[in-house]
Amino acid sequence: MEQEEKVVLLTQEAYDKMKEELAHREGEYRDEITERIAAARAEGDLSENGGYQAAREEQSKNEGRINELIVKLRNAKIIEAPKAGEVGNGSLVTIELGGNEMQYVIGSRDITVATDYDVISPESPIGGAIIGHKVGDVVTYKAPNGREISVTIKESEPLN
């Protein structure tokens, strides 16, 4: 039974960064690992060779990430971030919660490959509450513990 693949929402910038990473991992990085394996293999006894084992493990991780990137790029849907002041997938939003201002990107972790921002999923309680709203709106959502929480949307810009 085949598993249904999930659509991956990406900005054009995030898509391009993933393509660059894939090219690097399939090209020079894969070659570098292969050279390390060959050099370690030339040293002899592989059962006692830590360098060989480490290089094989790195090769496995790299191939796993290559496969992950291929699937995500194949299932990518390029989104256009909302206009400034509107909250949607691809927004960099500043919210006030409990007297503290915090800044997040709305979307999947994949959308932030080019940034260091924390992410709020649109499917999360807070993400679902603020998506579709505008700067200045005060919205409430129900936390997992059942408590009602109010959030003020302070700023929202497209993530670029």
PyRosetta script that sets phi, psi and omega in degrees:
from pyrosetta import init, pose_from_sequence

init()
pose = pose_from_sequence("MEQEEKVVLLTQEAYDKMKEELAHREGEYRDEITERIAAARAEGDLSENGGYQAAREEQSKNEGRINELIVKLRNAKIIEAPKAGEVGNGSLVTIELGGNEMQYVIGSRDITVATDYDVISPESPIGGAIIGHKVGDVVTYKAPNGREISVTIKESEPLN")
pose.set_psi(1, 125.1)
pose.set_omega(1, 179.8)
pose.set_phi(2, -78.9)
pose.set_psi(2, 142.0)
pose.set_omega(2, 177.6)
pose.set_phi(3, -86.5)
pose.set_psi(3, 135.6)
pose.set_omega(3, 178.7)
pose.set_phi(4, -70.8)
pose.set_psi(4, 131.6)
pose.set_omega(4, -179.2)
pose.set_phi(5, -88.8)
pose.set_psi(5, 138.3)
pose.set_omega(5, -175.4)
pose.set_phi(6, -85.6)
pose.set_psi(6, 137.6)
pose.set_omega(6, 175.3)
pose.set_phi(7, -65.4)
pose.set_psi(7, 135.5)
pose.set_omega(7, 179.5)
pose.set_phi(8, -109.4)
pose.set_psi(8, 113.7)
pose.set_omega(8, 179.9)
pose.set_phi(9, -83.8)
pose.set_psi(9, 122.1)
pose.set_omega(9, -177.9)
pose.set_phi(10, -134.7)
pose.set_psi(10, 147.0)
pose.set_omega(10, 168.1)
pose.set_phi(11, -76.0)
pose.set_psi(11, 164.2)
pose.set_omega(11, 178.7)
pose.set_phi(12, -60.1)
pose.set_psi(12, -39.7)
pose.set_omega(12, -180.0)
pose.set_phi(13, -62.1)
pose.set_psi(13, -44.7)
pose.set_omega(13, 179.4)
pose.set_phi(14, -64.0)
pose.set_psi(14, -41.1)
pose.set_omega(14, 178.1)
pose.set_phi(15, -60.1)
pose.set_psi(15, -46.5)
pose.set_omega(15, -179.5)
pose.set_phi(16, -63.0)
pose.set_psi(16, -39.8)
pose.set_omega(16, 178.6)
pose.set_phi(17, -64.5)
pose.set_psi(17, -40.2)
pose.set_omega(17, 178.2)
pose.set_phi(18, -64.9)
pose.set_psi(18, -40.4)
pose.set_omega(18, 178.3)
pose.set_phi(19, -63.0)
pose.set_psi(19, -39.9)
pose.set_omega(19, 177.5)
pose.set_phi(20, -63.5)
pose.set_psi(20, -44.8)
pose.set_omega(20, 179.3)
pose.set_phi(21, -61.5)
pose.set_psi(21, -43.1)
pose.set_omega(21, 179.6)
pose.set_phi(22, -61.0)
pose.set_psi(22, -45.6)
pose.set_omega(22, 180.0)
pose.set_phi(23, -61.0)
pose.set_psi(23, -42.1)
pose.set_omega(23, 179.2)
pose.set_phi(24, -63.5)
pose.set_psi(24, -47.0)
pose.set_omega(24, -177.1)
pose.set_phi(25, -68.6)
pose.set_psi(25, -34.5)
pose.set_omega(25, 179.2)
pose.set_phi(26, -79.2)
pose.set_psi(26, -21.3)
pose.set_omega(26, -176.1)
pose.set_phi(27, -103.5)
pose.set_psi(27, -104.1)
pose.set_omega(27, -170.7)
pose.set_phi(28, -62.3)
pose.set_psi(28, -36.6)
pose.set_omega(28, -178.6)
pose.set_phi(29, -68.5)
pose.set_psi(29, -41.9)
pose.set_omega(29, 177.1)
pose.set_phi(30, -61.8)
pose.set_psi(30, -42.5)
pose.set_omega(30, 178.9)
pose.set_phi(31, -62.9)
pose.set_psi(31, -41.1)
pose.set_omega(31, 179.7)
pose.set_phi(32, -61.9)
pose.set_psi(32, -43.7)
pose.set_omega(32, 179.3)
pose.set_phi(33, -65.2)
pose.set_psi(33, -42.4)
pose.set_omega(33, 179.1)
pose.set_phi(34, -60.2)
pose.set_psi(34, -40.7)
pose.set_omega(34, 178.2)
pose.set_phi(35, -65.1)
pose.set_psi(35, -39.9)
pose.set_omega(35, 178.1)
pose.set_phi(36, -65.2)
pose.set_psi(36, -38.5)
pose.set_omega(36, 178.4)
pose.set_phi(37, -64.9)
pose.set_psi(37, -44.9)
pose.set_omega(37, -179.8)
pose.set_phi(38, -62.7)
pose.set_psi(38, -41.9)
pose.set_omega(38, 179.6)
pose.set_phi(39, -65.2)
pose.set_psi(39, -41.5)
pose.set_omega(39, 179.7)
pose.set_phi(40, -68.8)
pose.set_psi(40, -37.8)
pose.set_omega(40, 179.0)
pose.set_phi(41, -63.3)
pose.set_psi(41, -35.3)
pose.set_omega(41, -179.6)
pose.set_phi(42, -67.4)
pose.set_psi(42, -18.6)
pose.set_omega(42, 179.6)
pose.set_phi(43, -74.1)
pose.set_psi(43, -14.4)
pose.set_omega(43, 177.8)
pose.set_phi(44, 109.7)
pose.set_psi(44, -137.3)
pose.set_omega(44, -172.5)
pose.set_phi(45, -38.6)
pose.set_psi(45, 103.4)
pose.set_omega(45, -176.0)
pose.set_phi(46, -73.9)
pose.set_psi(46, -26.0)
pose.set_omega(46, -177.8)
pose.set_phi(47, -67.5)
pose.set_psi(47, -24.9)
pose.set_omega(47, -179.3)
pose.set_phi(48, -109.3)
pose.set_psi(48, 11.1)
pose.set_omega(48, -171.9)
pose.set_phi(49, -100.0)
pose.set_psi(49, 99.3)
pose.set_omega(49, -179.3)
pose.set_phi(50, -63.7)
pose.set_psi(50, -36.1)
pose.set_omega(50, 179.1)
pose.set_phi(51, -64.5)
pose.set_psi(51, -38.5)
pose.set_omega(51, 177.9)
pose.set_phi(52, -65.8)
pose.set_psi(52, -47.2)
pose.set_omega(52, -179.4)
pose.set_phi(53, -60.9)
pose.set_psi(53, -43.1)
pose.set_omega(53, -179.8)
pose.set_phi(54, -64.8)
pose.set_psi(54, -41.1)
pose.set_omega(54, -179.9)
pose.set_phi(55, -67.0)
pose.set_psi(55, -39.5)
pose.set_omega(55, 177.8)
pose.set_phi(56, -65.2)
pose.set_psi(56, -38.8)
pose.set_omega(56, 177.5)
pose.set_phi(57, -65.0)
pose.set_psi(57, -42.1)
pose.set_omega(57, 177.7)
pose.set_phi(58, -64.0)
pose.set_psi(58, -37.7)
pose.set_omega(58, 177.2)
pose.set_phi(59, -62.1)
pose.set_psi(59, -43.3)
pose.set_omega(59, 179.2)
pose.set_phi(60, -62.9)
pose.set_psi(60, -44.0)
pose.set_omega(60, 178.5)
pose.set_phi(61, -63.0)
pose.set_psi(61, -42.5)
pose.set_omega(61, -179.4)
pose.set_phi(62, -63.6)
pose.set_psi(62, -45.0)
pose.set_omega(62, 179.9)
pose.set_phi(63, -64.3)
pose.set_psi(63, -36.5)
pose.set_omega(63, 176.6)
pose.set_phi(64, -63.1)
pose.set_psi(64, -43.6)
pose.set_omega(64, 179.3)
pose.set_phi(65, -67.7)
pose.set_psi(65, -37.3)
pose.set_omega(65, 176.3)
pose.set_phi(66, -58.3)
pose.set_psi(66, -49.2)
pose.set_omega(66, 179.9)
pose.set_phi(67, -60.9)
pose.set_psi(67, -41.7)
pose.set_omega(67, 178.4)
pose.set_phi(68, -61.2)
pose.set_psi(68, -45.3)
pose.set_omega(68, 180.0)
pose.set_phi(69, -64.3)
pose.set_psi(69, -41.1)
pose.set_omega(69, 179.4)
pose.set_phi(70, -59.4)
pose.set_psi(70, -46.0)
pose.set_omega(70, -179.2)
pose.set_phi(71, -65.2)
pose.set_psi(71, -45.7)
pose.set_omega(71, -178.7)
pose.set_phi(72, -63.4)
pose.set_psi(72, -42.1)
pose.set_omega(72, 179.6)
pose.set_phi(73, -67.9)
pose.set_psi(73, -37.6)
pose.set_omega(73, 178.1)
pose.set_phi(74, -64.1)
pose.set_psi(74, -34.8)
pose.set_omega(74, -177.1)
pose.set_phi(75, -99.2)
pose.set_psi(75, 10.8)
pose.set_omega(75, -177.0)
pose.set_phi(76, -73.0)
pose.set_psi(76, 141.1)
pose.set_omega(76, 170.8)
pose.set_phi(77, -122.9)
pose.set_psi(77, 119.0)
pose.set_omega(77, -178.9)
pose.set_phi(78, -75.8)
pose.set_psi(78, 126.7)
pose.set_omega(78, 179.2)
pose.set_phi(79, -112.3)
pose.set_psi(79, 153.0)
pose.set_omega(79, 173.3)
pose.set_phi(80, -100.3)
pose.set_psi(80, 125.5)
pose.set_omega(80, -179.7)
pose.set_phi(81, -62.6)
pose.set_psi(81, 148.4)
pose.set_omega(81, 178.3)
pose.set_phi(82, -61.2)
pose.set_psi(82, 164.5)
pose.set_omega(82, 177.6)
pose.set_phi(83, -66.4)
pose.set_psi(83, 160.3)
pose.set_omega(83, 175.4)
pose.set_phi(84, -55.5)
pose.set_psi(84, 136.3)
pose.set_omega(84, 178.6)
pose.set_phi(85, 94.4)
pose.set_psi(85, -15.2)
pose.set_omega(85, 178.6)
pose.set_phi(86, -109.2)
pose.set_psi(86, 144.8)
pose.set_omega(86, -179.1)
pose.set_phi(87, -103.2)
pose.set_psi(87, 125.9)
pose.set_omega(87, 177.3)
pose.set_phi(88, -162.0)
pose.set_psi(88, -176.7)
pose.set_omega(88, 176.0)
pose.set_phi(89, -56.4)
pose.set_psi(89, 129.5)
pose.set_omega(89, -179.7)
pose.set_phi(90, 91.6)
pose.set_psi(90, 6.4)
pose.set_omega(90, 177.4)
pose.set_phi(91, -87.2)
pose.set_psi(91, 141.8)
pose.set_omega(91, 166.8)
pose.set_phi(92, -98.5)
pose.set_psi(92, 109.3)
pose.set_omega(92, -170.9)
pose.set_phi(93, -117.4)
pose.set_psi(93, 139.0)
pose.set_omega(93, 173.1)
pose.set_phi(94, -107.3)
pose.set_psi(94, 125.5)
pose.set_omega(94, 179.9)
pose.set_phi(95, -121.8)
pose.set_psi(95, 156.3)
pose.set_omega(95, 172.4)
pose.set_phi(96, -110.4)
pose.set_psi(96, 124.4)
pose.set_omega(96, -176.5)
pose.set_phi(97, -138.5)
pose.set_psi(97, 116.5)
pose.set_omega(97, 179.7)
pose.set_phi(98, 61.0)
pose.set_psi(98, 34.4)
pose.set_omega(98, 179.0)
pose.set_phi(99, 84.0)
pose.set_psi(99, -3.6)
pose.set_omega(99, 179.6)
pose.set_phi(100, -110.7)
pose.set_psi(100, 139.0)
pose.set_omega(100, 174.3)
pose.set_phi(101, -93.6)
pose.set_psi(101, 134.9)
pose.set_omega(101, 179.7)
pose.set_phi(102, -136.0)
pose.set_psi(102, 149.1)
pose.set_omega(102, -178.3)
pose.set_phi(103, -119.1)
pose.set_psi(103, 132.2)
pose.set_omega(103, -177.6)
pose.set_phi(104, -140.6)
pose.set_psi(104, 161.7)
pose.set_omega(104, 168.9)
pose.set_phi(105, -102.7)
pose.set_psi(105, 136.6)
pose.set_omega(105, 175.6)
pose.set_phi(106, -91.2)
pose.set_psi(106, 122.6)
pose.set_omega(106, 179.7)
pose.set_phi(107, 148.2)
pose.set_psi(107, -161.5)
pose.set_omega(107, 178.5)
pose.set_phi(108, -91.1)
pose.set_psi(108, 165.1)
pose.set_omega(108, 176.4)
pose.set_phi(109, -58.6)
pose.set_psi(109, -30.8)
pose.set_omega(109, -178.0)
pose.set_phi(110, -62.9)
pose.set_psi(110, -28.2)
pose.set_omega(110, -177.2)
pose.set_phi(111, -71.7)
pose.set_psi(111, -17.3)
pose.set_omega(111, -175.5)
pose.set_phi(112, -103.4)
pose.set_psi(112, 20.6)
pose.set_omega(112, -178.2)
pose.set_phi(113, -58.4)
pose.set_psi(113, -24.5)
pose.set_omega(113, -177.4)
pose.set_phi(114, -99.7)
pose.set_psi(114, 6.7)
pose.set_omega(114, -176.5)
pose.set_phi(115, -136.3)
pose.set_psi(115, 175.2)
pose.set_omega(115, 176.4)
pose.set_phi(116, -113.5)
pose.set_psi(116, 14.4)
pose.set_omega(116, -177.7)
pose.set_phi(117, -72.8)
pose.set_psi(117, 150.1)
pose.set_omega(117, 170.5)
pose.set_phi(118, -72.9)
pose.set_psi(118, 157.9)
pose.set_omega(118, -172.8)
pose.set_phi(119, -119.2)
pose.set_psi(119, 142.3)
pose.set_omega(119, 168.8)
pose.set_phi(120, -116.8)
pose.set_psi(120, 124.5)
pose.set_omega(120, 177.3)
pose.set_phi(121, -73.1)
pose.set_psi(121, 139.5)
pose.set_omega(121, 176.4)
pose.set_phi(122, -63.9)
pose.set_psi(122, -19.9)
pose.set_omega(122, 179.1)
pose.set_phi(123, -85.2)
pose.set_psi(123, -11.3)
pose.set_omega(123, 179.7)
pose.set_phi(124, -74.3)
pose.set_psi(124, 160.9)
pose.set_omega(124, 179.3)
pose.set_phi(125, -55.0)
pose.set_psi(125, -47.0)
pose.set_omega(125, -178.7)
pose.set_phi(126, -70.7)
pose.set_psi(126, -40.6)
pose.set_omega(126, 178.8)
pose.set_phi(127, -62.3)
pose.set_psi(127, -44.5)
pose.set_omega(127, 178.5)
pose.set_phi(128, -63.6)
pose.set_psi(128, -30.5)
pose.set_omega(128, -179.0)
pose.set_phi(129, -74.5)
pose.set_psi(129, -38.7)
pose.set_omega(129, -173.4)
pose.set_phi(130, -92.2)
pose.set_psi(130, -22.5)
pose.set_omega(130, -177.9)
pose.set_phi(131, -63.3)
pose.set_psi(131, 135.3)
pose.set_omega(131, -179.3)
pose.set_phi(132, 90.3)
pose.set_psi(132, -6.1)
pose.set_omega(132, 179.1)
pose.set_phi(133, -97.6)
pose.set_psi(133, 177.6)
pose.set_omega(133, -175.2)
pose.set_phi(134, -124.4)
pose.set_psi(134, 164.4)
pose.set_omega(134, 176.0)
pose.set_phi(135, -55.4)
pose.set_psi(135, 134.5)
pose.set_omega(135, -179.9)
pose.set_phi(136, 98.0)
pose.set_psi(136, -20.0)
pose.set_omega(136, 179.4)
pose.set_phi(137, -69.4)
pose.set_psi(137, 144.4)
pose.set_omega(137, 171.5)
pose.set_phi(138, -112.5)
pose.set_psi(138, 121.4)
pose.set_omega(138, -178.6)
pose.set_phi(139, -123.1)
pose.set_psi(139, 156.1)
pose.set_omega(139, 175.7)
pose.set_phi(140, -120.4)
pose.set_psi(140, 152.2)
pose.set_omega(140, 175.5)
pose.set_phi(141, -143.0)
pose.set_psi(141, 161.6)
pose.set_omega(141, 179.9)
pose.set_phi(142, -97.1)
pose.set_psi(142, 119.9)
pose.set_omega(142, 178.1)
pose.set_phi(143, -71.6)
pose.set_psi(143, 161.6)
pose.set_omega(143, 178.7)
pose.set_phi(144, -54.8)
pose.set_psi(144, -27.2)
pose.set_omega(144, 179.0)
pose.set_phi(145, -82.9)
pose.set_psi(145, 1.3)
pose.set_omega(145, 177.4)
pose.set_phi(146, 93.5)
pose.set_psi(146, -8.1)
pose.set_omega(146, -179.4)
pose.set_phi(147, -75.1)
pose.set_psi(147, 139.9)
pose.set_omega(147, 174.8)
pose.set_phi(148, -82.8)
pose.set_psi(148, 130.4)
pose.set_omega(148, -178.0)
pose.set_phi(149, -125.2)
pose.set_psi(149, 134.9)
pose.set_omega(149, 177.9)
pose.set_phi(150, -99.4)
pose.set_psi(150, 140.9)
pose.set_omega(150, 179.9)
pose.set_phi(151, -132.3)
pose.set_psi(151, 134.2)
pose.set_omega(151, 175.1)
pose.set_phi(152, -105.7)
pose.set_psi(152, 129.5)
pose.set_omega(152, 177.5)
pose.set_phi(153, -85.7)
pose.set_psi(153, 112.3)
pose.set_omega(153, -175.7)
pose.set_phi(154, -90.4)
pose.set_psi(154, -43.6)
pose.set_omega(154, -179.0)
pose.set_phi(155, -147.9)
pose.set_psi(155, 152.6)
pose.set_omega(155, 173.3)
pose.set_phi(156, -153.3)
pose.set_psi(156, 122.8)
pose.set_omega(156, 179.8)
pose.set_phi(157, -130.4)
pose.set_psi(157, 152.3)
pose.set_omega(157, 173.9)
pose.set_phi(158, -65.0)
pose.set_psi(158, 139.8)
pose.set_omega(158, 176.0)
pose.set_phi(159, -76.5)
pose.set_psi(159, 116.6)
pose.set_omega(159, 178.0)
pose.set_phi(160, -131.1)
pose.dump_pdb("model.pdb")
